[in-house]
Structures are given as C-alpha cells and as structure tokens.
Amino acid sequence: MGGFLLLAFVFLVAGVLAVPIATRFGLGSVLGYLIAGIAISPLLTALRVDVVSIQHFAEFGVVMMLFLVGLELEPKMLWAMRARLLGLGGLQVLGTAAAVMLAAMALDQSWRIGLTAGLILALSSTAIVLQTLGEKGLLRSDGGQASFAVLLFQDIAVIPMLALIPLLALPELLDTGVAAAGAAHGAAAGADHAASMNLVDGRPGWQAALMTAGAMALVVLGGAFLTGPIFRFIAIARLRELFVATALLFVIGIALLMTLVGLSPALGTFMAGVVLANSDYRHELESDIDPFRGLLLGLFFMTVGAAIDFGLLAQMPGTILALTIGLMAAKAAVLLLLARLFQLRLADKWLFGLGLAQAGEFGFVLLSFAVANHALPPAVADPLLLVVALSMMLTPLLFIVHERLIVPRAATGQASEPDEIEVRGQVIIAGHGRFGGIVNRMMLSAGFETTVLDYSSTQLQALRAYGVRAFFGDATRPDMLHAAGIDEARLLVIAIDQRDAITELVRYVRANHPHVHIVARAVTRTHVYELFGAGAHDIIRDTFDSSVRAGRSAYEALGLHAFEAESLAQAFVKDDKLVLRELAELYDPGIPLAENEPYRTRLRAMLAEREAQLTGRGKAFRARTERGWLPPVGRDD
C-alpha cells in the first residue's frame, strides 16, 4: 500500500508542477506531462517501477477520449466525413507504410521487416493530437477535421494489422525460436495475456465474423435502447457516485467486449459515443467521464516520457535521432501531398502535415506484438520503441512551430487563394459559425445585403449547399477587407473566435475606416476591456445574452410575472454595462487582475453597491407579486 501511495504521489507532484510551468511558457499541457515523465524517470528506475505496465493501464485514457469525441459527433456528421475517412486515412496508412518499407530495404533490411515497421509507424498519436487540437481550439478547423478522420481510420486499421503481422513472421526467427527480449519483451507478455482473452482466435472465419458483427450490433442496440432504462433505474438511488460508476461501467464494458472479439477498444467506445450523441444522457456521460479521461491521459503522457531509454539513446544517438527525424519528415511529406490532393488550404495543410507526423501509442503495443510473433527481431524493435517515444515527445514542438511560424506566414502570403467578391453588401460579417450565422440570418430577414467571409472551406461548402452566399477569405487581412467593400460598408460584424485576431481587426478598422460601425464578439470579460480600448462600438460577449435569458426564465419559474422578470433582467444588463465601462478604464493588460489593486478595490465596492440595489429591487418586485399587485405566472384573472 505504501509503495502505491508513494508512486501516486510522485506522478501527481510531477504533473502539478510541470504542466502549469509548460503552459505558462506556451508549450502546452502535453509537453508539460512529457517533461514531467522525463524528470521522474531516474526515481522510477531507482524504485524499480514497471513503467510499461502503468502505460498500458493509462492507455485507457485514449479509449475514454474517443468515447467523448464520439459523443460530439452525430451519425450524419460521421457519414459526411466518409470521403476523408477512407481517402485521407487509407492513403496515409498505405503511403507511409510504403515509404518506411522502401527506406528499410535501402538500409539492408528484408521487405518483411520493412512492411511490419511501416504498418506500425504509419499510426499517429490519437492522444497527443486530439488533446492538443482541443486545447488550441483547432479541432473544428479543416485541418483538425482531416486529422481526426485519419486518426479514426488508423484506429480501425489496427484490426487488420493485428491479423497481418503474424503472417509476416521471419523464417529465421521461427527456425531458431528466438524469444522476445529487451524492452519489448515485458510488453509482449502483456500482449500475449490480452490475446488469451480473445474469443475469436482459432475459430473458423465465419464464426469470428459472426461474433464480431454480434458485438458491434450489441454496442449499437444497447446504446440506443438500454441507456435510458439503466440511468432511470440508477436515478432511484439519488446518489451521484452511482451515475459516475454507471458511466465508467458503460465505457469499460464496451472496451472489454471489443477486446474479447479482437477489435480495438477505442473503436468500440467511439462507435458507442456516436450512438449516444443524441441521447438525453449525453451530457451526464460526458461530465462523468471527462475527469478520468484527463487524469489517465496525463498519466499516459508521463509514462511516455519516463519510458525513454536514455541508455540506448546514449549508445547510438546519431542513429536514433536520424531515424526519428527521418520518420517524421517522411510522414509529413506524405501528409502534405495528401493535403494538396484533398485541397486543404493554407495553414490547415500544415496543421495536418505537422500534427500527424509522429508515431502513436499503438506503436508500443504493435511492436511488442510483432516481437512476440517473430515479425521483428528485438535488435530492430528496441530502437523503434525509442523512435516512437521521441517522435511523440517532439510533436508539441511541431504544434508550436505551426502556431508561431506557419500561421502568420499563411495569413499574409496567400493573396491568390480567397474567392473573388463581385457583390458587396452594406454589412460585412467576418466568420459564419454559430455566432455569425445568426447575425447573418437576421440581417437577411430584414432585407440588408451581407458579405460573409469565412476561413473554413468545409464550412463554406456546407453553406453554399443550402444557398447561403459566402466567400472564402481571411477577414483579418486588409486586402480581403478591401475586396469585401470595407470602404463602402456601413457595418462590420466580427464573429471570428480568435481573441487576439478580433482585437487587432477592431484596432485596424477603427484607425483606417472610422466610418464603419464595429460590432465585435468578445470571448471573455477581460476581452471586453481590450475591445473598449481598441475602439469597438458595440461589444457582445459570447454567452452573456443567453445567460441573461436563462436568468429571466429562472425569475419566471420562481413566481415573478413576465414583466417583472424582464424588468429585473434589463436592470441587471444596464448595470453590468456601467460596471464594464468604468472598470475598463482601470484595466491594464500588462498586470494580472489579481495584482491590479485599483481594479480590485473599485470592483469590490461596485459589486457591494450594485448587489444591494438589485437585491432591494428584487425584493420589492416579489412583494408586489405576492400581494397580487401583478399576477404571477400561471394565475388566471
């Protein structure tokens, strides 16, 4: 028990210290976890900790992550991705496997070793890529969606790889009976153990296919018809921990079922998530699973850092680094070629190419499996294990390169890419997502002509399919604004979701086109202060109006008349605007709010003063309602 507590303490301390520091310097949480794992590696070695076993346990975080991703996708959205799923995903796996096989043969390895290594190294890290895309808000971009399609296909491809690798066994290893050794040996034992739980091994093909189809059908039908009754039954106890236990039961049970029929647990849980995407219990499942997903992924990333064999790296540093860089360069080249074929544009192409250039966590499992089935000798598998780990370690740095070098250049160096705008409206709308789309519909319904600019080709294709007139282009570029008619426009609605880009666009338009009225989207409350300083005329916080409407509905549900509820809501909105304007004068972007003493002092005084006023007004409204001065909601006069 003491050893377990010490181990848990070590991992938690490392994560808690390293991740905030890495995030503070813009490195991201994934790289923070990897650095934490490297830092505690000597201590884990001294304690004789089996890092590989912990890693296999922590990989369940990937399973949970794909379940949560599936919850965000409706079946029709998945069907719409089929071209990229099969085209991008299939060609990426085949192209990378072929490139690695040719490189291996050039290094005097047999084609069997080359093909086995190629299939394994063709896979990318679902955990690192999806985690980083989610943190940076890029998962919904064209590059993010293309990356997700490839990762999903790779998870599916693991199944035929498990069937193919034993067929690539090396005759010389079979003849001499060479056993797995080195770092791969311990993990191979885990693979053998997992194989012993496979119920389809050794069965005729038709029986295996029938059992696999039955398991898939059970997941789909169970998710569609059993979730509701089970959660209603659990609700009888009124215990929160039972809901959490039930959510874990769903994910673990599905993963176990997939393992028993030889399928990828991640694939099965993803499919279950898609089935439950329209369920009434979707948000309950998401909130229950997400904390476990985060902790396990953090633990997994730390084990990747801790598992790096620095002894082997010290023995052959040039070879290992050359193999790692060569692999990432080859994968990036294949991905960029596919991005061009599938018409990914600008920064999305580089996001796709750089983001998936690493090997993946399934590589650890498949390398062990290949050694156990004599498809790879340990002398080849051990360096490849290190290559997989190092490539994953370098991936967050590639995302930083994309963010700080590729994106700025792409934004200024692609003058020929945007659409030609022939018809210009009085209103320019920058961004047509959930926010800008509603504004556009309102403008059109009132008879105003709009010019919509959006930087997502996928989004624009969907809009044009429904007859919405929109143009591809980056609204933060002066030449694009000029082409859209900023000189003649009366109104600019900024509905993009990048905070810094919104502020810079407001500042540019206010300085160069002062006749244009600017309505800007604010991401946070402090962003409001920045937009005040930049010169925006109207500032709309993302969720403020919807939150006020929810509060107004809460007033009515508690017995206030609709008129009184609306009066209280409007009073709150008016007062909040006054508070914002006054505090904006005290805001300094160079000083954290917690250290801005004038801001803190004034905010405390204003909150006490305003809350007393609003509370008194609310009590008066409730008193009049209770005395019958105004009929409460639901009362018949």
N, C-alpha and C positions, 0 to 999 in steps of 0.2 A: 504493500500500500504506500509506504514511504517513497519507494522508487518511482511509482506512478505520479505521486503528487509533485515530486521534485522535477520530473520530466515535464509535466503540465506547466509548472511554474516557469521553467526555463523557456519554453516556447512562448508563453504568454508575455513574459517580460521582454523577450526579443522583439516580438511583434509590436507591442505597445510603444517601445522606444524607437524602433527603426521606421515604422510606417509614417508617423507624423513628421519626422525629420525629412524623409524622402518626399513626402507630399509638399512640405513647405518649400523645398527647392525645385518643385515642378517635375519630379521624377516619377510620380505615380505610386500607388499602393503596391502594385505587383513587384516593381523593382525593390521597394522597401522590404517586402517579405523575403525576396531572394537574398538581399544583403543580410537580413537578419539570420537566415539559414546558414549563410557562409560564416557569419560571426560566431555562431554557436557550434559550428561543426567540430572544432577541436574538443569542446566539452562533451559533445555527444560521443565522440570517439573514445574519450577517457572513461566515460560511463558505460561503454560497450553497448550502445543503443543500436537496435536493428532499424536503421532509417528506412530501408526498403519496405519493411512490413508496415511502418507508420505511413509511408507514402501510398501503399495500396489501400489502406483504410481511408486516407484523406482524399483519394481519387473519387470517393463517393460524393464529394462536393461538386464535381463535374456533372454527375448524374442529377443532383438536385438543381444545378444551374440550368440544365437543358429542360427539366420539368418546368421551371419558372419561365423559360423562354417560350416553351410550348403554350403556356397559359396566356401569353401575349399575342399568339397567332390564332386566328380563326381558320378553319379548314379551307375556306375560299381564298384566303391570303396565301396559304401554303400551295394551293393549286396554281395560283397566279405566278408562283416562283418556279414552276416546274422546268421552264426552259433553262434558267440559270442553274437550277439544282442539278440537272442531268448534263447540260452542256458545259458550264464552267467547272462543276465538280468533277465530272467524268474526265474531261480533257486535262484538268490539272493533275489528277492522280496518274493518268497514263503518261502525260508529258514528263512529269517529274521522275516517275519510275524509270522511264526510258533514258532520261538524261543521266541519272545516277548509275544505271546499269552500264551505259557506254563508258562513263568515267571509270567505273570499277574494272571493266575489261581493259581499259587503257593502262591501268595500274597492275596488270597481270593477274587479275582475279578471274575466276570462272564466271560464266554467264549466270549460273545458278546463284552464286553468292551476290552478284550484281543485281539480279532481279529481286532477290529476297530483301537486300538492303534498300533497293529503290522503292519497293512497296512500303516498307516500314517508314522510310524517311519522307515519303510523299505526304504523310499525315502531318497536320499542323496542330498547334495547341489550342484546343477549344477553350480551355480555362483562361489562359492569358489573353487571348484575342477578344473574347466576348466580355471579359471583365474590363479590359482597357477601353474597348469601344463604348461600353456602357458608361464608364466614368467620364469619358470625354464627350459624351452626347453624340457619338458618331454612328450608333447602331442603325439609325433610321436613314442615314445618308445612302447614296447609291453604292459607294464603296463598302459601307458597313453591311448593307443587304447582300451584296455579292459575296462578301467574306462569309456571312452567315450561311449562305447557300452552299458554299464549298465545304465549310466545316460540317454541315449536316450530311452532305454526301460522303465525306470521309468517315463519319461515324457509321454510316450504312456500309461503306466499303470494308470496314474491319471484319465483317462476317465472312465474305468470300476470301479475304486474306487468310483468316484462320483455317479455312479449308484448303487453300492453295499451298501455304508454306510447307506443310509436311510432304507434299508431292515434290518439293524442290530439295529434299534431303540429299546431302552429298554422299556419293557411294563410298568414298574413302573413310568417312566418319562412321557410316553404317558398318563397314567391314571391320574397322578396328574397335568399334564400340566406345569411341571417345565420349566421356560424360561431360556434362556442363560443368564449368569451373569458373573461378574468379567471381567478379561482382555479379555476373549474370546467373550464377548457379543458385544463389539464395532465392532470387526472384523466380527462377524456373520452378523451384519446389512449390511456390505459390500457384504458378500456372498449372502444374500437374494436379494440385489439390482442387483447383477450380474445375479442371477437366473431369475429375472424378464425379462432379455433381451434374455433369451434362447428361441428360436423359436420352439424347438422340444419338449419342456415339454408338457405333456398331449396329445400328438399326438399318433396315432397308431404306432406300431413298424415299419411297412413297410414305413410309411411316414417319420418317423425320419431317418430311414436308407437311404431312397432316398435323403432326404435333406442333410444328411452328405456326401453321395457319390457325390452329385452335388457340394457341397462346395469344396471338395478335387479336383474334376475334374476342377473346375473353377480356383483354385490356380495353378494347373499344366499347363493347357492350356493357362491361362492368362500369366503365367511366360514365357512360351515358345514362344507365338505369339504376345503378346501385349507390352512387354517391349521395344523392338526395336522401333516400331512406336511412342510410347509415348515419349521416350527420344529424338528421332529425332524431334518431334514436339516441345519439350521443348527447344531444341538447337537453334531454330529460334530466341528466345529472347536474346541469348548470355548472360544470367545472371547466375552467379554461384549459387546464393541463390535459384534459381528455381530448379536446379539439386538436391540440398540438400532437398528442400521441397518435390520433387518428390520421392526421396529415402525414406524419412520418410512416405510419403503417402503410398508407397508400404507396408512397414512393419506394419504400424498402420492399414491399410485397411485389410490386411490378418489376423492380430490378431483379429480385430473386427469380421470378417467373421467367424473365428473359434469359437469365443465366442458365436455368435448367434446360432450355431448349436451344442453347448455343447462340443466342442473339446478344447484341450489345445492350447492356442495361441502360446506357444513356439514350439509345434509340427508342427503347420501350417507354421510358419515362417521358421523353419528348413527345411521343405519339399520344400518351395519356394526357399530357398537358394540352395538346391541341384539341383533343376530345372535350376537355373540361373548360375550354376557353370561353364558352357561352354559358357555363354553369353559374347558378346563383351563389355557389360556394367558392368561386374562383378567387376572390379577394381574401377570403378566410384562409384558403390553402396557401396563397402567396405570402401572407403575413406570418403564418406559422412556420413555413419552410425557410424563408429568407435568412433569418439569423443563423440557422445551422449551415446553410449554404455558404454564407460569408466566412464563418469560422473554419469550416473544413477546407475551403479554397485557400484561405490564409495559411493553414497548416500545410497544405499540399505545396504551395509555393516555397515555404520554408524548407520542406524536405528536399525539394529540387536543389536549392542552394546548398543544403547540408550534404547531399549525396555526391557532390562533385568530388571526384577522385583526384586530389591535387598531387598525390604521389605519382600516379600515371601521367598526369599533365607535366610534372617536372621531368619525367623520363623522356618524353617525346613531345615537347611543347610546340616545335615547329610543325610537326605532322598533324597534331590535334587542331591547332589553330587554322592551318591550311584547309583541313577537311571541313571545319566548321564554317569558315568564310566561303569556301567553295560551294558547300551545300546551300547556304543562304543566298549566294549570288545566282546559282542555278535555278533555285525555286523562284526567286524574284524575277528572273528573266522569263521563265515560263508563264508566271502570273501576269506580268506586264504585257506579254504577247497576247494572252487571252483577254486581258482588259481592253486591248485595242480591237480585237476581233468582235468583242461584245459591246463595243462603243461606250465604254466608261470614259468619262471626260475629266480632264484637269486633275485636281488633287485627289479625286476619287480613285483614279487609276493608280496613283502612287500609294494611297492608303491600302488598296487591295494588294498591290505587289509587295510592299514592305511589311504589312501587317501579318501576312501568312507565310513569310519566308523562313520561319523556324520549323524544327521538328516538333512533335507533340508528345503529350503524356502517354498516349497509347504506344508510343515507341518503346518505352520501358518494358511494357507488358509483351509486345510482339518480339522484341529482341530476346527476351528470356524464353519465350515460346519457341523461337527459331533455334536457339541453342539446345533446348530440350528435345527438339525434333531433328537435330543434326543437320539443319539447313544452314547454320552459320557456325564456324569454329569459334571458341572463346577468344582466340587471339584477334579476331575481327570484331566480335561483339563488344568486348570491353572498351576499345577506343570509341566505337559508335555510341555506346551509352554516354560517354563523356561528351561527344559531339551533340547529342540530343540535349543534354543538360545545358551546355554552353550556349547553344542556339536559342534556347528558351530564355536564358539569362540575358542575352543581348537584345531580345525583342522589345522591351520597354524603351531602350535607347533608340530603336528604329522609329517608334511612335513619336519620340521627341524630335527626331530629325524631320519627320513628316510635318509635325506641327509648327516647328520653328523655321524650317528652311523651304520645304516644298510648298506649303500652303501660301505663304506670302508671295513667292515667285509665280505660282499658278494664278494668283488673283490679279497680277499685273502683266503677265506675259502671254495672254491668250486673247488678243483683241479680235481674232477672226472667228472665235468659237460662238459667241452669242448669236441669237436669232436677229434678223433684220426686222425692225419695228416700223410698219407702214402706217398704222392707225394709232393715233395718240389720243389719250383721254385727259380730262381735267384732273383726274385723280390717279396718282401713281401709287401702287401697292407693292411694297418690297417684301416678298415672302407670301406664299399661299399655303400655309399649313392650317391647323385648326383655328388659329387666331386671325390670320389674314383672310382666310376663306370666308369667314362670317362677315367681315367688313366688306369684302368684295360683293357678296350676295346682297347686302343691304344697300350698297351704292347702286348696283344694277337695278334693284327693285324700285328705286326712286328715280330712275331714268338718267343717272350720271354715267358717262363713259369712263371706263377704267383701263389703265395699262398695268398688267400684273407681271412682275418679274420674279422668277424663282430659279434657284441654283440646282435643283434636283430634276434630272431628266426623267426619272421614273415618275415623280410627282406630276410633271407636265404631261407626260403621255397619258396618265390617268385622267387629268383634267380635260385634255383635248378629246378623249374618248367620250366625255359627257358634254362636249360642245362648249366648254369654258375657254375663252380666249386668253391665253397666257404665253409668255415669252421666256426663253431660257437666257439667263444672264445674271451677272453679279451686280446687284444694286449698289454695292459699296464702291464701285468704280465710277469715277467722274464721266468717262466716255460713255458708259452704259446709261447713266442718268441723262446725259445729253441726248442720246439716241431715243430714250423713252419720252423726251419732251419736257424736261425739268424747267426749261426756260419759259414755257407757256403754261405749265401746270399751276393749279391753284392749291392743291393739297398733296402732301406726301404722307402716306401711312407706312410706318416702319414696323413690320411684323416678323422680321427675322429673329432667330433665337440666340445669336451670339452677342453677349453683353458688350464686349469691347467694340465690336463692329457697329452695333446700334449707336453707341455714344459717338464714335468717330463720324458716322454718317450724319448724325444730327449736327455736329460741330461744323462739318464741311458745308452742308446745305444752308445752315443759318448764316455762314460767312459769305458764301458765294451766290446764293439765291434767296435773299431776305424776303422776297415777295411770297414765297411758298409757306403755307401754314403746315407745321410739322406735328403729326400725331405719332408718338413713339411708344413702343412697347417696353415696359420695364420688367426686368427679371426678378429683382429683389427691391426691398425698401431703400437700401443704400444706393441702388442703381437709379432710383428716382432722384436722389440728391445730385448725382453726376449729370443726369439729363437736364435738371434745372440749370446747372452751371453751363451746360453745352448750348442751351437756348431753345429747347423744345417748347412748343406752345401748349400742347396737351400731352400728358403722360398717363398711360394706362398700365396699371400693374396686372400681371398675368392672371392672378386668381382673386383679385380684390373684389371686383363686382359680383362674381359668382358667390364669393363668401358672404358678401352683404345680403344677397338674395336668400342664401341659406339662413342667415340670422333673422331676416324678416319673416321667413316661413316659420322659424322656431318661435318668434313672438306670437304669431297667429295660433300655432299649435298649443301655446300655453294660455290661450284665452283672450289675448288682445284683439280688438277689432282690426280689420284690414287697414283702415285709415290710420289708426294709431300706430300700428306696426310700421307702415310706410313712413309716417312722420318721424318715428324713432330712428329708423334706418337712414333717412335723409339727414337727420341731425348728426348722426354718427359720421356719415360721409363728409358732410360740410366741416365738421370739427377736425376730422382726420386731415383734410386738405390744409386747413390752417396750421395744424401741427407740423405737417411736412414742409410747408413753405418757410416757417420760422426756423425749423431745425436744419434746413438746407443751408442756411446762412452760416451755421456753426460747423457743418460737416467739412472735414479735411481728409481727402483720400490718402494722404500720407501718414495719417495717425489712426491706429485701430480704435474703433468706437469705445472699447473698454478703457482706453487710455486718454480719450478726449474728455477732459474734465468739464469744460464749459458745456459741451453737448450733454454729458451725463447729468449735470446739475439741472440744466434747463428742462431736460426730458422728464426727470423725476417730478419737478414742480408742475409741469404742464399736465402730466398724467394724473397727479393728485387732484388738480383743479378741474380738469375735464371730467374725470370719473365722478366727482361729486356732483357736477352739473347734470350729467347724463343720468346718474342714478336717481337724483331728485325728480327729473322729468319723467323717468320711467315709473317711479312710484305714483306720481300724480295721474299718469295715464291708467295704471292698474286700478287706482282707487275709483276713478270715474267709471271704468268698465264694470267694476264690482257693484257700484251703486246704481247701475242701469242707465247712466247718462248717455253711453253709447252701447249699442247691442253687441255683445261678444259674438265671435264666430259661431255659427250653428244655432243661434237663438232665433226663433220665429216671432216676428212682431205682429 
